[in-house]
């Protein structure tokens, strides 16, 4: 299982390293859905049952987060985003938390839109409402 988890991890980090600002939301959603979605679900379930696998997965997730945060930072620079609402690290964590949604066909159309907002939404884009 560790070998399979590491292969999926390598799939993600290589994809995140290659991501550009063009079509970023759709590309990240595709990567989050996994190279083999049913196998990815099985990995999540195995991590829920085995503490050693869960710890191994946490280590992989840290590197995945770092690579995604770097990709978001590069994309923001490419699009000249001056005042993002979220720093790249926070946007990356929020995006990774959407991984399960990316594998659910019922919500797949909205995932890229949410990722675009997380990645590129700026303070100037936010709707101002009275407190």
TIFIVO-893451 format. One record per atom (N, C-alpha, C): residue in three letters; atom name; x negated, y negated, z. Coordinates in nm, 2 decimals, padded with zeros to 4 digits. Layout:
<rs>
ALA/CA/X/Y/Z;
...
</rs>
This chain:
<rs>
UNK/N/-00.08/00.12/00.00;
UNK/CA/00.00/00.00/00.00;
UNK/C/-00.09/-00.13/00.00;
UNK/N/-00.20/-00.12/00.07;
UNK/CA/-00.29/-00.23/00.07;
UNK/C/-00.34/-00.26/-00.07;
UNK/N/-00.37/-00.16/-00.14;
UNK/CA/-00.42/-00.18/-00.28;
UNK/C/-00.31/-00.25/-00.36;
UNK/N/-00.19/-00.20/-00.35;
UNK/CA/-00.08/-00.26/-00.43;
UNK/C/-00.06/-00.41/-00.38;
UNK/N/-00.07/-00.43/-00.25;
UNK/CA/-00.05/-00.57/-00.20;
UNK/C/-00.16/-00.66/-00.26;
UNK/N/-00.28/-00.61/-00.26;
UNK/CA/-00.40/-00.69/-00.31;
UNK/C/-00.38/-00.71/-00.46;
UNK/N/-00.33/-00.62/-00.53;
UNK/CA/-00.31/-00.64/-00.68;
UNK/C/-00.21/-00.75/-00.70;
UNK/N/-00.10/-00.75/-00.62;
UNK/CA/00.00/-00.85/-00.64;
UNK/C/-00.05/-00.99/-00.60;
UNK/N/-00.14/-00.98/-00.49;
UNK/CA/-00.20/-01.11/-00.45;
UNK/C/-00.29/-01.17/-00.56;
UNK/N/-00.37/-01.08/-00.62;
UNK/CA/-00.46/-01.13/-00.73;
UNK/C/-00.38/-01.18/-00.85;
UNK/N/-00.26/-01.12/-00.88;
UNK/CA/-00.17/-01.17/-00.98;
UNK/C/-00.13/-01.31/-00.95;
UNK/N/-00.09/-01.33/-00.82;
UNK/CA/-00.05/-01.47/-00.78;
UNK/C/-00.16/-01.57/-00.79;
UNK/N/-00.27/-01.54/-00.72;
UNK/CA/-00.37/-01.64/-00.72;
UNK/C/-00.43/-01.68/-00.85;
UNK/N/-00.45/-01.58/-00.94;
UNK/CA/-00.49/-01.61/-01.07;
UNK/C/-00.39/-01.69/-01.15;
UNK/N/-00.27/-01.66/-01.13;
UNK/CA/-00.16/-01.74/-01.20;
UNK/C/-00.16/-01.88/-01.14;
UNK/N/-00.17/-01.90/-01.01;
UNK/CA/-00.17/-02.03/-00.95;
UNK/C/-00.29/-02.11/-01.00;
UNK/N/-00.41/-02.05/-01.01;
UNK/CA/-00.53/-02.11/-01.06;
UNK/C/-00.51/-02.17/-01.20;
UNK/N/-00.43/-02.10/-01.28;
UNK/CA/-00.41/-02.14/-01.42;
UNK/C/-00.30/-02.23/-01.45;
UNK/N/-00.22/-02.26/-01.35;
UNK/CA/-00.10/-02.34/-01.37;
UNK/C/-00.13/-02.48/-01.40;
UNK/N/-00.05/-02.54/-01.49;
UNK/CA/-00.07/-02.68/-01.53;
UNK/C/00.06/-02.75/-01.49;
UNK/N/00.06/-02.88/-01.51;
UNK/CA/00.18/-02.97/-01.47;
UNK/C/00.30/-02.94/-01.56;
UNK/N/00.27/-02.89/-01.68;
UNK/CA/00.38/-02.86/-01.77;
UNK/C/00.46/-02.74/-01.72;
UNK/N/00.59/-02.75/-01.71;
UNK/CA/00.68/-02.64/-01.68;
UNK/C/00.64/-02.58/-01.55;
UNK/N/00.59/-02.65/-01.45;
UNK/CA/00.54/-02.60/-01.33;
UNK/C/00.65/-02.52/-01.25;
UNK/N/00.76/-02.58/-01.23;
UNK/CA/00.87/-02.51/-01.15;
UNK/C/00.90/-02.37/-01.21;
UNK/N/00.92/-02.36/-01.34;
UNK/CA/00.96/-02.23/-01.40;
UNK/C/00.84/-02.13/-01.38;
UNK/N/00.72/-02.18/-01.40;
UNK/CA/00.61/-02.09/-01.39;
UNK/C/00.58/-02.04/-01.25;
UNK/N/00.60/-02.13/-01.15;
UNK/CA/00.58/-02.08/-01.01;
UNK/C/00.69/-01.99/-00.98;
UNK/N/00.81/-02.02/-01.02;
UNK/CA/00.93/-01.92/-00.99;
UNK/C/00.90/-01.79/-01.05;
UNK/N/00.84/-01.78/-01.17;
UNK/CA/00.81/-01.66/-01.23;
UNK/C/00.71/-01.58/-01.15;
UNK/N/00.61/-01.65/-01.11;
UNK/CA/00.50/-01.59/-01.03;
UNK/C/00.56/-01.54/-00.89;
UNK/N/00.64/-01.62/-00.83;
UNK/CA/00.70/-01.58/-00.70;
UNK/C/00.78/-01.46/-00.71;
UNK/N/00.85/-01.44/-00.83;
UNK/CA/00.93/-01.32/-00.85;
UNK/C/00.85/-01.19/-00.85;
UNK/N/00.72/-01.21/-00.87;
UNK/CA/00.63/-01.09/-00.87;
UNK/C/00.61/-01.02/-01.00;
UNK/N/00.50/-00.95/-01.01;
UNK/CA/00.47/-00.88/-01.13;
UNK/C/00.56/-00.76/-01.15;
UNK/N/00.61/-00.71/-01.04;
UNK/CA/00.71/-00.60/-01.04;
UNK/C/00.80/-00.62/-00.92;
UNK/N/00.91/-00.69/-00.94;
UNK/CA/01.00/-00.73/-00.83;
UNK/C/01.05/-00.62/-00.74;
UNK/N/01.09/-00.50/-00.79;
UNK/CA/01.12/-00.39/-00.70;
UNK/C/01.01/-00.35/-00.61;
UNK/N/00.89/-00.34/-00.67;
UNK/CA/00.77/-00.31/-00.59;
UNK/C/00.74/-00.41/-00.49;
UNK/N/00.76/-00.54/-00.52;
UNK/CA/00.74/-00.65/-00.43;
UNK/C/00.83/-00.64/-00.31;
UNK/N/00.96/-00.60/-00.34;
UNK/CA/01.05/-00.58/-00.23;
UNK/C/01.01/-00.47/-00.14;
UNK/N/00.96/-00.36/-00.20;
UNK/CA/00.91/-00.25/-00.12;
UNK/C/00.79/-00.29/-00.03;
UNK/N/00.71/-00.37/-00.08;
UNK/CA/00.59/-00.42/00.00;
UNK/C/00.64/-00.50/00.12;
UNK/N/00.74/-00.59/00.09;
UNK/CA/00.80/-00.67/00.20;
UNK/C/00.85/-00.58/00.31;
UNK/N/00.93/-00.48/00.27;
UNK/CA/00.99/-00.38/00.36;
UNK/C/00.88/-00.31/00.44;
UNK/N/00.78/-00.26/00.37;
UNK/CA/00.67/-00.19/00.44;
UNK/C/00.60/-00.28/00.54;
UNK/N/00.58/-00.41/00.51;
UNK/CA/00.52/-00.50/00.61;
UNK/C/00.61/-00.52/00.73;
UNK/N/00.74/-00.51/00.71;
UNK/CA/00.84/-00.52/00.82;
UNK/C/00.83/-00.40/00.91;
UNK/N/00.78/-00.29/00.86;
UNK/CA/00.77/-00.16/00.94;
UNK/C/00.63/-00.14/01.00;
UNK/N/00.53/-00.19/00.94;
UNK/CA/00.39/-00.16/00.98;
UNK/C/00.32/-00.28/01.02;
UNK/N/00.28/-00.29/01.14;
UNK/CA/00.21/-00.41/01.19;
UNK/C/00.08/-00.44/01.12;
UNK/N/00.01/-00.33/01.09;
UNK/CA/-00.12/-00.35/01.02;
UNK/C/-00.10/-00.40/00.88;
UNK/N/00.00/-00.36/00.81;
UNK/CA/00.03/-00.41/00.68;
UNK/C/00.07/-00.56/00.69;
UNK/N/00.15/-00.59/00.79;
UNK/CA/00.20/-00.72/00.81;
UNK/C/00.08/-00.82/00.83;
UNK/N/-00.02/-00.78/00.91;
UNK/CA/-00.13/-00.86/00.94;
UNK/C/-00.22/-00.87/00.81;
UNK/N/-00.23/-00.77/00.74;
UNK/CA/-00.30/-00.77/00.61;
UNK/C/-00.23/-00.87/00.51;
UNK/N/-00.10/-00.86/00.51;
UNK/CA/-00.02/-00.95/00.42;
UNK/C/-00.04/-01.10/00.46;
UNK/N/-00.04/-01.12/00.59;
UNK/CA/-00.06/-01.26/00.64;
UNK/C/-00.19/-01.32/00.59;
UNK/N/-00.29/-01.24/00.59;
UNK/CA/-00.42/-01.29/00.54;
UNK/C/-00.42/-01.32/00.39;
UNK/N/-00.35/-01.24/00.32;
UNK/CA/-00.34/-01.26/00.18;
UNK/C/-00.25/-01.39/00.15;
UNK/N/-00.15/-01.41/00.23;
UNK/CA/-00.06/-01.52/00.22;
UNK/C/-00.13/-01.65/00.24;
UNK/N/-00.23/-01.65/00.33;
UNK/CA/-00.31/-01.78/00.36;
UNK/C/-00.38/-01.82/00.23;
UNK/N/-00.45/-01.72/00.17;
UNK/CA/-00.52/-01.76/00.05;
UNK/C/-00.42/-01.80/-00.06;
UNK/N/-00.31/-01.73/-00.07;
UNK/CA/-00.21/-01.76/-00.17;
UNK/C/-00.16/-01.91/-00.15;
UNK/N/-00.14/-01.94/-00.03;
UNK/CA/-00.10/-02.08/00.01;
UNK/C/-00.20/-02.18/-00.04;
UNK/N/-00.33/-02.15/-00.01;
UNK/CA/-00.44/-02.24/-00.04;
UNK/C/-00.44/-02.26/-00.19;
UNK/N/-00.43/-02.16/-00.27;
UNK/CA/-00.44/-02.17/-00.42;
UNK/C/-00.32/-02.24/-00.47;
UNK/N/-00.20/-02.22/-00.41;
UNK/CA/-00.08/-02.29/-00.46;
UNK/C/-00.09/-02.44/-00.43;
UNK/N/-00.14/-02.47/-00.31;
UNK/CA/-00.15/-02.61/-00.27;
UNK/C/-00.25/-02.68/-00.36;
UNK/N/-00.36/-02.61/-00.40;
UNK/CA/-00.46/-02.67/-00.49;
UNK/C/-00.39/-02.69/-00.63;
UNK/N/-00.31/-02.60/-00.67;
UNK/CA/-00.24/-02.61/-00.80;
UNK/C/-00.14/-02.73/-00.80;
UNK/N/-00.07/-02.75/-00.69;
UNK/CA/00.02/-02.86/-00.68;
UNK/C/-00.05/-02.99/-00.68;
UNK/N/-00.17/-02.99/-00.61;
UNK/CA/-00.25/-03.12/-00.61;
UNK/C/-00.30/-03.15/-00.75;
UNK/N/-00.34/-03.05/-00.82;
UNK/CA/-00.39/-03.08/-00.96;
UNK/C/-00.27/-03.13/-01.05;
UNK/N/-00.16/-03.06/-01.03;
UNK/CA/-00.04/-03.10/-01.11;
UNK/C/00.00/-03.25/-01.08;
UNK/N/00.00/-03.28/-00.95;
UNK/CA/00.03/-03.42/-00.91;
UNK/C/-00.06/-03.52/-00.97;
UNK/N/-00.19/-03.49/-00.97;
UNK/CA/-00.29/-03.57/-01.03;
UNK/C/-00.26/-03.59/-01.18;
UNK/N/-00.23/-03.48/-01.25;
UNK/CA/-00.20/-03.48/-01.39;
UNK/C/-00.08/-03.56/-01.42;
UNK/N/00.02/-03.56/-01.34;
UNK/CA/00.14/-03.64/-01.36;
UNK/C/00.13/-03.78/-01.30;
UNK/N/00.02/-03.81/-01.23;
UNK/CA/00.00/-03.94/-01.17;
UNK/C/00.10/-03.97/-01.06;
UNK/N/00.13/-03.87/-00.98;
UNK/CA/00.22/-03.89/-00.87;
UNK/C/00.15/-03.96/-00.76;
UNK/N/00.19/-04.08/-00.72;
UNK/CA/00.12/-04.16/-00.63;
UNK/C/00.17/-04.14/-00.48;
UNK/N/00.30/-04.12/-00.46;
UNK/CA/00.35/-04.11/-00.33;
UNK/C/00.44/-03.99/-00.31;
UNK/N/00.39/-03.87/-00.31;
UNK/CA/00.48/-03.76/-00.29;
UNK/C/00.54/-03.76/-00.16;
UNK/N/00.66/-03.70/-00.15;
UNK/CA/00.73/-03.70/-00.02;
UNK/C/00.67/-03.60/00.07;
UNK/N/00.61/-03.49/00.02;
UNK/CA/00.54/-03.39/00.10;
UNK/C/00.40/-03.38/00.05;
UNK/N/00.31/-03.36/00.15;
UNK/CA/00.17/-03.33/00.11;
UNK/C/00.17/-03.19/00.04;
UNK/N/00.06/-03.17/-00.03;
UNK/CA/00.05/-03.04/-00.12;
UNK/C/00.06/-02.92/-00.03;
UNK/N/00.00/-02.92/00.09;
UNK/CA/00.01/-02.80/00.18;
UNK/C/00.15/-02.77/00.22;
UNK/N/00.22/-02.87/00.27;
UNK/CA/00.36/-02.85/00.31;
UNK/C/00.45/-02.81/00.19;
UNK/N/00.43/-02.87/00.08;
UNK/CA/00.51/-02.83/-00.04;
UNK/C/00.48/-02.69/-00.08;
UNK/N/00.35/-02.64/-00.07;
UNK/CA/00.31/-02.51/-00.10;
UNK/C/00.38/-02.41/00.00;
UNK/N/00.38/-02.44/00.13;
UNK/CA/00.44/-02.35/00.22;
UNK/C/00.59/-02.34/00.19;
UNK/N/00.66/-02.45/00.17;
UNK/CA/00.80/-02.45/00.14;
UNK/C/00.83/-02.37/00.01;
UNK/N/00.74/-02.38/-00.09;
UNK/CA/00.76/-02.31/-00.21;
UNK/C/00.74/-02.16/-00.19;
UNK/N/00.64/-02.12/-00.11;
UNK/CA/00.62/-01.98/-00.09;
UNK/C/00.74/-01.92/-00.01;
UNK/N/00.80/-02.00/00.08;
UNK/CA/00.92/-01.95/00.15;
UNK/C/01.03/-01.92/00.06;
UNK/N/01.03/-01.97/-00.06;
UNK/CA/01.14/-01.95/-00.16;
UNK/C/01.11/-01.82/-00.23;
UNK/N/01.01/-01.74/-00.20;
UNK/CA/00.97/-01.62/-00.28;
UNK/C/01.09/-01.52/-00.29;
UNK/N/01.16/-01.50/-00.18;
UNK/CA/01.28/-01.41/-00.18;
UNK/C/01.39/-01.46/-00.27;
UNK/N/01.41/-01.59/-00.27;
UNK/CA/01.51/-01.65/-00.36;
UNK/C/01.47/-01.63/-00.51;
UNK/N/01.34/-01.63/-00.53;
UNK/CA/01.30/-01.62/-00.67;
UNK/C/01.32/-01.48/-00.73;
UNK/N/01.34/-01.38/-00.64;
UNK/CA/01.37/-01.25/-00.68;
UNK/C/01.52/-01.22/-00.69;
UNK/N/01.60/-01.31/-00.64;
UNK/CA/01.74/-01.29/-00.65;
UNK/C/01.80/-01.35/-00.77;
UNK/N/01.85/-01.26/-00.86;
UNK/CA/01.91/-01.31/-00.99;
UNK/C/02.02/-01.42/-00.98;
UNK/N/02.09/-01.42/-00.87;
UNK/CA/02.20/-01.51/-00.86;
UNK/C/02.16/-01.65/-00.84;
UNK/N/02.04/-01.67/-00.78;
UNK/CA/01.99/-01.81/-00.76;
UNK/C/01.87/-01.85/-00.84;
UNK/N/01.83/-01.77/-00.94;
UNK/CA/01.71/-01.79/-01.01;
UNK/C/01.71/-01.92/-01.09;
UNK/N/01.82/-01.97/-01.14;
UNK/CA/01.82/-02.09/-01.22;
UNK/C/01.79/-02.21/-01.13;
UNK/N/01.82/-02.21/-01.01;
UNK/CA/01.79/-02.32/-00.92;
UNK/C/01.65/-02.33/-00.86;
UNK/N/01.58/-02.22/-00.86;
UNK/CA/01.45/-02.21/-00.79;
UNK/C/01.35/-02.31/-00.86;
UNK/N/01.34/-02.31/-01.00;
UNK/CA/01.25/-02.40/-01.06;
UNK/C/01.28/-02.55/-01.03;
UNK/N/01.41/-02.58/-01.02;
UNK/CA/01.45/-02.72/-00.99;
UNK/C/01.40/-02.76/-00.85;
UNK/N/01.42/-02.67/-00.76;
UNK/CA/01.38/-02.70/-00.62;
UNK/C/01.23/-02.71/-00.61;
UNK/N/01.15/-02.62/-00.68;
UNK/CA/01.01/-02.63/-00.68;
UNK/C/00.96/-02.76/-00.74;
UNK/N/01.03/-02.81/-00.85;
UNK/CA/00.99/-02.94/-00.91;
UNK/C/01.01/-03.05/-00.81;
UNK/N/01.11/-03.05/-00.73;
UNK/CA/01.14/-03.15/-00.63;
UNK/C/01.03/-03.14/-00.52;
UNK/N/01.00/-03.02/-00.47;
UNK/CA/00.90/-03.01/-00.37;
UNK/C/00.76/-03.05/-00.42;
UNK/N/00.73/-03.02/-00.55;
UNK/CA/00.60/-03.06/-00.60;
UNK/C/00.59/-03.21/-00.64;
UNK/N/00.69/-03.26/-00.70;
UNK/CA/00.68/-03.39/-00.75;
UNK/C/00.77/-03.50/-00.70;
UNK/N/00.87/-03.46/-00.61;
UNK/CA/00.95/-03.57/-00.55;
UNK/C/00.88/-03.66/-00.47;
UNK/N/00.90/-03.79/-00.50;
UNK/CA/00.82/-03.89/-00.43;
UNK/C/00.91/-03.97/-00.33;
UNK/N/00.85/-04.04/-00.24;
UNK/CA/00.92/-04.12/-00.15;
UNK/C/01.01/-04.22/-00.21;
UNK/N/00.97/-04.27/-00.33;
UNK/CA/01.05/-04.37/-00.40;
UNK/C/01.17/-04.30/-00.47;
UNK/N/01.17/-04.17/-00.48;
UNK/CA/01.28/-04.10/-00.54;
UNK/C/01.39/-04.06/-00.45;
UNK/N/01.36/-04.07/-00.32;
UNK/CA/01.46/-04.03/-00.22;
UNK/C/01.57/-04.12/-00.21;
UNK/N/01.69/-04.06/-00.19;
UNK/CA/01.81/-04.14/-00.17;
UNK/C/01.80/-04.20/-00.02;
UNK/N/01.82/-04.33/-00.01;
UNK/CA/01.82/-04.39/00.12;
UNK/C/01.97/-04.40/00.17;
UNK/N/01.98/-04.35/00.29;
UNK/CA/02.11/-04.35/00.36;
UNK/C/02.09/-04.40/00.50;
UNK/N/02.19/-04.47/00.55;
UNK/CA/02.18/-04.52/00.69;
UNK/C/02.18/-04.41/00.79;
UNK/N/02.10/-04.43/00.89;
UNK/CA/02.09/-04.33/01.00;
UNK/C/02.21/-04.32/01.08;
</rs>
